[in-house]
């Protein structure tokens, strides 16, 4: 199954944008890392970890949608 090059280019652009969001989330987590003895920081870290998981999930959903949840067998 060949994908239109435009679809792949859009996917790449969307993933690059998602990665910028992921980098920002990781930066927030990094800032909180040293103060996890404070309950508010633990709550904030949990919030950011949830957002990080959701961001990665979003990337994987985009990829699955473009490739229609299937992979070709390249050996054929």
Secondary structure as GFF3:
##gff-version 3
##sequence-region A 1 76
A	DSSP	alpha_helix	5	33	.	.	.	ID=ss1
A	DSSP	alpha_helix	39	66	.	.	.	ID=ss2
###
